[in-house]
């Protein structure tokens, strides 16, 4: 699975993507709104292996490594995966040097368009830390609406939904 948007290239995860993935998920600033803290090597490897396994279960969905087309630089990741209650989840994470360039919106828009092409996706959900206003702004610009608040231990997450 490989596809493109205006400035970005998307490649389905393979074992060769682990080094870039680790650089992303070990970064504290990236992970503060995802897991609360950057992952160590062992934690990153376990999470990456789970992602690869899940990707193998569904050929037309999964995790993708995202690269700048102009420079071939690793930007971050995107995902479009089956979720609970028949929903499809999308998400992204970007290295800090690529924040503020519109890449989050480009990735989100591309994943929405991809979901529409899949044909079987009726609603997309995105999970957000309520403190992450930048990601909330990305979602609301793409017509997502607040759906529910979900307790997760000592914190809560907000789910936003888009009906296709």
Backbone as JSON, one array per atom type, in Angstrom:
{
  "sequence": "XXXXXXXXXXXXXXXXXXXXXXXXXXXXXXXXXXXXXXXXXXXXXXXXXXXXXXXXXXXXXXXXXXXXXXXXXXXXXXXXXXXXXXXXXXXXXXXXXXXXXXXXXXXXXXXXXXXXXXXXXXXXXXXXXXXXXXXXXXXXXXXXXXXXXXXXXXXXXXXXXXXX",
  "N": [[0.86, -1.17, 0.0], [0.87, 1.96, -1.07], [0.64, 5.43, -1.39], [-0.06, 8.85, -2.41], [-0.07, 12.34, -1.51], [-0.39, 15.87, -2.04], [2.13, 16.93, -1.06], [3.28, 14.79, 0.21], [4.35, 11.35, 0.74], [3.1, 8.1, 1.29], [3.7, 5.07, 2.91], [2.95, 1.73, 3.58], [3.64, 0.31, 6.75], [6.64, -1.52, 7.15], [9.11, -3.85, 8.4], [11.47, -2.41, 7.93], [10.92, 0.23, 8.52], [11.28, 0.72, 11.19], [13.4, 2.18, 12.48], [12.93, 4.91, 11.85], [10.37, 5.1, 12.95], [10.94, 4.65, 15.68], [12.46, 6.93, 16.25], [10.43, 8.81, 16.15], [8.44, 7.95, 18.12], [9.89, 7.9, 20.44], [10.27, 10.45, 21.12], [9.66, 12.9, 23.42], [8.08, 15.27, 23.19], [6.43, 14.66, 21.05], [4.99, 12.45, 21.96], [3.63, 13.24, 24.25], [0.88, 13.85, 24.12], [-0.13, 11.46, 23.29], [0.76, 8.91, 24.47], [1.57, 9.92, 26.82], [4.24, 9.94, 27.49], [7.51, 9.65, 26.0], [8.53, 6.65, 24.31], [10.63, 3.93, 25.37], [13.25, 1.89, 23.87], [12.46, -0.85, 23.99], [9.68, -0.67, 24.55], [8.87, 0.74, 22.27], [9.53, -1.1, 20.27], [7.79, -3.23, 20.88], [5.28, -2.0, 20.49], [5.48, -1.33, 17.78], [5.7, -3.88, 16.61], [3.14, -4.88, 17.23], [1.67, -3.17, 15.62], [2.58, -3.92, 13.05], [1.64, -6.56, 13.01], [-1.15, -6.15, 13.18], [-1.47, -4.77, 10.78], [-1.02, -6.8, 8.97], [-3.37, -8.18, 9.06], [-5.28, -6.87, 7.6], [-5.34, -5.86, 4.43], [-5.97, -3.44, 3.11], [-5.9, -1.44, 4.99], [-4.19, 0.16, 7.76], [-1.04, 1.07, 9.32], [0.97, 3.77, 8.24], [4.1, 4.94, 7.08], [5.18, 8.26, 6.73], [6.45, 10.45, 4.34], [8.18, 13.38, 3.21], [7.71, 14.45, -0.04], [9.38, 16.1, -1.59], [11.91, 16.16, -0.28], [12.36, 13.62, 0.66], [12.37, 13.17, 3.35], [11.65, 11.71, 6.51], [8.57, 12.25, 7.97], [6.59, 11.45, 9.77], [3.92, 9.46, 11.03], [0.91, 7.9, 9.85], [-2.38, 6.57, 10.35], [-4.95, 4.27, 9.53], [-7.33, 2.37, 10.7], [-9.32, -0.49, 11.7], [-11.78, -0.01, 14.25], [-13.41, 0.0, 17.47], [-16.95, -0.82, 17.77], [-17.59, -0.89, 15.06], [-16.5, 1.33, 13.85], [-14.04, 3.17, 11.96], [-10.77, 4.08, 12.65], [-8.75, 6.98, 12.37], [-5.5, 8.48, 12.5], [-2.55, 10.37, 13.38], [0.94, 11.21, 13.75], [3.54, 13.5, 14.12], [6.97, 14.41, 13.59], [8.52, 17.0, 15.52], [9.86, 18.98, 13.97], [8.33, 19.21, 11.75], [5.94, 20.29, 12.45], [3.34, 22.74, 12.23], [3.32, 23.18, 9.5], [1.18, 22.46, 8.03], [1.01, 19.77, 7.51], [-0.31, 17.91, 9.17], [-3.01, 18.42, 8.63], [-2.98, 17.81, 5.9], [-2.34, 15.06, 5.92], [-4.55, 14.07, 7.38], [-6.72, 14.8, 5.69], [-6.03, 13.27, 3.45], [-6.21, 10.66, 4.48], [-8.94, 10.57, 5.04], [-9.99, 10.77, 2.43], [-8.95, 8.39, 1.42], [-10.33, 6.54, 3.03], [-12.92, 6.94, 2.09], [-12.65, 5.88, -0.47], [-12.35, 3.22, 0.14], [-14.88, 2.25, 0.48], [-16.38, 0.64, 2.3], [-16.39, 2.0, 4.65], [-18.2, 3.82, 6.95], [-18.21, 5.69, 9.02], [-15.72, 7.72, 10.52], [-13.51, 7.78, 13.23], [-11.58, 9.78, 15.43], [-9.17, 9.88, 17.93], [-8.45, 11.98, 20.62], [-6.37, 13.81, 22.81], [-7.8, 15.93, 25.15], [-6.37, 18.22, 25.75], [-4.9, 18.81, 23.55], [-5.09, 21.1, 21.55], [-4.26, 21.86, 18.99], [-4.51, 19.52, 17.4], [-7.25, 19.09, 17.68], [-8.18, 21.33, 16.31], [-7.29, 20.69, 13.71], [-8.95, 18.5, 13.17], [-11.59, 19.59, 13.39], [-11.53, 21.42, 11.3], [-11.7, 19.66, 9.23], [-14.28, 18.89, 9.33], [-14.95, 17.09, 11.37], [-16.77, 16.22, 14.32], [-17.33, 16.69, 17.85], [-17.75, 13.72, 19.67], [-17.72, 11.94, 21.92], [-16.7, 11.62, 25.37], [-14.17, 9.73, 26.83], [-13.23, 7.9, 29.59], [-9.94, 7.03, 30.57], [-8.27, 5.41, 32.66], [-6.56, 7.56, 34.74], [-6.96, 9.73, 33.15], [-8.77, 11.41, 30.5], [-10.01, 10.85, 27.19], [-10.95, 12.45, 24.16], [-13.24, 11.66, 21.68], [-13.64, 12.26, 18.3], [-15.83, 12.48, 15.52], [-16.53, 11.67, 12.11], [-18.94, 11.44, 9.72], [-19.18, 9.67, 6.75]],
  "CA": [[0.0, 0.0, 0.0], [1.6, 3.21, -1.17], [-0.14, 6.46, -2.06], [0.54, 10.17, -2.36], [-0.86, 13.56, -1.48], [0.34, 16.94, -2.73], [3.52, 17.07, -0.63], [3.69, 13.65, 1.03], [4.27, 9.97, 0.27], [2.66, 7.21, 2.37], [4.09, 3.68, 2.68], [2.53, 0.84, 4.65], [4.76, -0.11, 7.6], [7.39, -2.76, 7.03], [10.16, -3.83, 9.43], [12.5, -1.41, 7.61], [10.52, 1.55, 9.01], [11.38, 0.81, 12.65], [14.32, 3.23, 12.93], [12.19, 6.18, 11.79], [9.29, 4.99, 13.94], [11.51, 4.83, 17.02], [12.81, 8.36, 16.39], [9.17, 9.52, 16.4], [7.73, 7.6, 19.36], [10.75, 8.13, 21.61], [10.33, 11.91, 21.32], [8.73, 13.3, 24.47], [7.12, 16.28, 22.72], [5.47, 13.99, 20.16], [4.18, 11.46, 22.67], [2.94, 13.77, 25.43], [-0.58, 13.78, 23.93], [-0.5, 10.13, 22.8], [0.91, 7.95, 25.57], [1.98, 10.66, 28.0], [5.7, 10.01, 27.55], [8.21, 8.96, 24.92], [8.75, 5.23, 24.54], [11.99, 3.42, 25.29], [13.44, 0.99, 22.73], [11.65, -2.05, 24.15], [8.28, -0.28, 24.39], [8.65, 1.08, 20.86], [9.58, -2.33, 19.47], [6.54, -3.97, 21.12], [4.17, -1.29, 19.83], [5.68, -1.46, 16.34], [5.35, -5.26, 16.25], [1.67, -4.96, 17.24], [1.19, -2.47, 14.42], [2.85, -4.78, 11.89], [0.73, -7.7, 13.08], [-2.48, -5.66, 12.81], [-1.43, -4.45, 9.36], [-1.09, -8.04, 8.22], [-4.73, -8.7, 9.11], [-6.16, -6.12, 6.69], [-4.46, -5.34, 3.38], [-6.3, -2.08, 2.66], [-5.81, -0.5, 6.1], [-3.01, -0.05, 8.59], [-0.15, 2.18, 9.67], [1.81, 4.19, 7.13], [5.19, 5.89, 7.28], [4.9, 9.42, 5.89], [7.68, 11.12, 3.9], [8.09, 14.54, 2.33], [8.05, 14.06, -1.42], [10.48, 16.92, -2.12], [13.2, 15.88, 0.36], [12.36, 12.22, 1.09], [12.55, 13.16, 4.8], [10.59, 11.08, 7.31], [7.74, 13.26, 8.62], [5.86, 10.85, 10.89], [3.08, 8.31, 10.67], [-0.54, 8.01, 9.77], [-3.01, 5.26, 10.49], [-6.36, 4.06, 9.26], [-7.46, 1.02, 11.24], [-10.62, -0.82, 12.28], [-11.91, 0.41, 15.65], [-14.58, -0.58, 18.15], [-18.31, -0.45, 17.36], [-17.69, -0.78, 13.61], [-15.88, 2.55, 13.36], [-12.66, 3.15, 11.46], [-10.01, 5.15, 13.31], [-7.58, 7.56, 11.72], [-4.64, 9.22, 13.4], [-1.25, 10.77, 12.84], [1.94, 11.78, 14.66], [4.58, 14.16, 13.32], [8.16, 14.92, 14.26], [8.32, 18.43, 15.79], [10.36, 19.87, 12.92], [7.32, 19.3, 10.69], [4.74, 20.92, 12.99], [3.05, 24.08, 11.75], [3.47, 23.26, 8.04], [-0.04, 21.97, 7.39], [1.09, 18.34, 7.21], [-1.36, 17.18, 9.89], [-4.24, 18.57, 7.83], [-2.82, 17.07, 4.64], [-2.45, 13.63, 6.24], [-5.94, 13.8, 7.76], [-7.53, 14.86, 4.48], [-5.68, 12.13, 2.6], [-6.77, 9.45, 5.08], [-10.39, 10.64, 4.82], [-10.22, 10.42, 1.02], [-8.65, 6.96, 1.3], [-11.45, 5.82, 3.65], [-14.06, 7.02, 1.16], [-12.38, 4.95, -1.58], [-12.49, 1.84, 0.63], [-16.26, 1.89, 0.22], [-17.09, 0.01, 3.41], [-16.27, 2.85, 5.84], [-19.33, 4.74, 7.08], [-17.84, 6.75, 9.96], [-14.33, 7.73, 10.96], [-13.32, 8.34, 14.55], [-10.22, 10.2, 15.77], [-9.02, 9.97, 19.38], [-7.65, 13.17, 20.89], [-6.18, 14.34, 24.16], [-8.53, 17.2, 25.17], [-5.41, 19.32, 25.88], [-4.2, 18.97, 22.28], [-5.93, 21.98, 20.76], [-3.83, 21.86, 17.59], [-5.14, 18.38, 16.72], [-8.7, 19.35, 17.64], [-8.38, 22.28, 15.21], [-7.14, 19.94, 12.46], [-10.15, 17.67, 12.98], [-12.79, 20.39, 13.15], [-11.41, 21.97, 9.94], [-12.08, 18.59, 8.3], [-15.7, 18.63, 9.6], [-15.2, 16.18, 12.49], [-17.5, 16.82, 15.44], [-17.13, 16.0, 19.12], [-18.64, 12.57, 19.75], [-17.84, 11.44, 23.29], [-15.55, 11.65, 26.27], [-13.91, 8.36, 27.26], [-12.24, 7.81, 30.66], [-8.86, 6.05, 30.41], [-7.49, 5.5, 33.89], [-6.58, 8.87, 35.39], [-7.16, 10.79, 32.16], [-9.87, 11.17, 29.56], [-9.74, 11.19, 25.79], [-12.12, 12.88, 23.41], [-13.4, 11.05, 20.36], [-14.3, 13.09, 17.29], [-16.37, 11.58, 14.49], [-16.9, 12.19, 10.8], [-19.76, 10.52, 8.94], [-18.82, 9.8, 5.33]],
  "C": [[0.9, 1.23, 0.0], [0.7, 4.2, -1.9], [0.48, 7.81, -1.76], [-0.52, 11.23, -2.11], [0.03, 14.65, -2.1], [1.82, 16.97, -2.37], [4.1, 15.84, 0.04], [3.52, 12.32, 0.31], [3.98, 9.07, 1.47], [3.02, 5.78, 1.99], [3.62, 2.84, 3.86], [3.77, 0.37, 5.42], [5.33, -1.45, 7.15], [8.45, -2.73, 8.12], [11.24, -2.77, 9.17], [12.16, -0.01, 8.12], [10.78, 1.74, 10.5], [12.28, 1.95, 13.11], [13.63, 4.6, 12.93], [11.07, 6.21, 12.83], [9.82, 5.25, 15.34], [11.89, 6.29, 17.26], [11.56, 9.18, 16.73], [8.62, 9.23, 17.79], [8.6, 7.71, 20.61], [10.83, 9.61, 21.96], [9.24, 12.34, 22.31], [7.67, 14.28, 23.96], [6.06, 15.68, 21.79], [4.47, 13.18, 20.98], [3.39, 12.01, 23.85], [1.43, 13.67, 25.31], [-1.05, 12.41, 23.44], [-0.43, 9.11, 23.92], [1.31, 8.62, 26.87], [3.48, 10.83, 28.11], [6.29, 9.27, 26.35], [8.48, 7.52, 25.3], [10.23, 4.89, 24.52], [12.06, 2.41, 24.14], [12.55, -0.24, 22.82], [10.16, -1.75, 23.94], [7.94, 0.05, 22.94], [8.62, -0.17, 20.0], [8.29, -3.13, 19.63], [5.36, -3.31, 20.4], [4.27, -1.41, 18.31], [5.3, -2.86, 15.86], [3.84, -5.47, 16.25], [1.08, -4.3, 16.0], [1.4, -3.31, 13.17], [1.9, -5.96, 11.85], [-0.68, -7.28, 12.66], [-2.55, -5.35, 11.32], [-1.58, -5.7, 8.5], [-2.49, -8.63, 8.16], [-5.65, -8.04, 8.09], [-5.31, -5.39, 5.65], [-4.72, -3.88, 3.03], [-6.29, -1.05, 3.78], [-4.51, -0.76, 6.85], [-2.29, 1.24, 8.9], [0.73, 2.49, 8.47], [2.9, 5.13, 7.62], [4.95, 7.02, 6.28], [6.21, 10.16, 5.61], [7.35, 12.35, 3.07], [8.51, 14.11, 0.93], [9.28, 14.82, -1.92], [11.84, 16.5, -1.57], [13.41, 14.41, 0.71], [12.6, 12.09, 2.6], [11.36, 12.49, 5.47], [9.88, 12.17, 8.1], [7.06, 12.7, 9.86], [5.06, 9.66, 10.4], [1.63, 8.72, 10.55], [-1.11, 6.62, 10.0], [-4.47, 5.36, 10.11], [-6.61, 2.6, 9.59], [-8.89, 0.77, 11.72], [-10.62, -0.46, 13.77], [-13.18, -0.21, 16.21], [-15.89, -0.07, 17.55], [-18.44, -0.24, 15.85], [-17.11, 0.49, 13.03], [-14.52, 2.23, 12.73], [-11.95, 4.33, 12.09], [-8.93, 5.66, 12.38], [-6.78, 8.32, 12.78], [-3.33, 9.55, 12.71], [-0.35, 11.19, 14.0], [3.06, 12.32, 13.79], [5.78, 14.51, 14.18], [8.03, 16.43, 14.42], [8.82, 19.36, 14.68], [9.38, 20.01, 11.76], [5.99, 19.87, 11.19], [4.57, 22.3, 12.35], [3.19, 24.26, 10.24], [2.24, 22.78, 7.29], [-0.03, 20.49, 7.07], [0.03, 17.53, 7.95], [-2.68, 17.25, 9.13], [-4.16, 17.79, 6.52], [-2.96, 15.57, 4.86], [-3.9, 13.27, 6.55], [-6.84, 13.79, 6.53], [-7.28, 13.68, 3.55], [-6.26, 10.84, 3.15], [-8.3, 9.42, 4.95], [-10.72, 10.22, 3.39], [-9.98, 8.93, 0.79], [-9.81, 6.14, 1.87], [-12.67, 5.83, 2.74], [-13.89, 6.03, 0.0], [-12.54, 3.49, -1.15], [-13.91, 1.34, 0.44], [-17.03, 1.33, 1.39], [-17.07, 0.86, 4.68], [-17.42, 3.85, 5.86], [-19.01, 5.93, 7.98], [-16.38, 6.58, 10.36], [-14.29, 8.37, 12.34], [-11.84, 8.7, 14.71], [-10.18, 10.43, 17.27], [-8.05, 11.1, 19.7], [-7.55, 13.43, 22.38], [-6.89, 15.7, 24.19], [-7.62, 18.42, 25.32], [-4.73, 19.65, 24.55], [-5.06, 19.8, 21.31], [-5.54, 22.0, 19.29], [-4.48, 20.71, 16.81], [-6.66, 18.53, 16.65], [-9.01, 20.31, 16.49], [-8.27, 21.59, 13.85], [-8.42, 19.17, 12.16], [-11.38, 18.51, 12.66], [-12.73, 21.08, 11.78], [-11.82, 20.95, 8.88], [-13.52, 18.11, 8.55], [-15.97, 17.51, 10.61], [-15.97, 16.94, 13.55], [-17.23, 16.01, 16.7], [-18.18, 14.91, 19.24], [-18.82, 12.11, 21.19], [-16.54, 11.65, 24.05], [-15.38, 10.25, 26.85], [-12.86, 8.36, 28.37], [-11.21, 6.72, 30.34], [-7.95, 6.16, 31.62], [-7.67, 6.85, 34.54], [-6.85, 10.02, 34.43], [-8.41, 10.47, 31.33], [-9.37, 11.47, 28.15], [-11.05, 11.66, 25.19], [-12.1, 12.19, 22.06], [-14.17, 12.02, 19.48], [-14.71, 12.16, 16.16], [-16.68, 12.36, 13.22], [-17.7, 11.12, 10.08], [-19.45, 10.75, 7.46], [-20.05, 9.77, 4.43]]
}
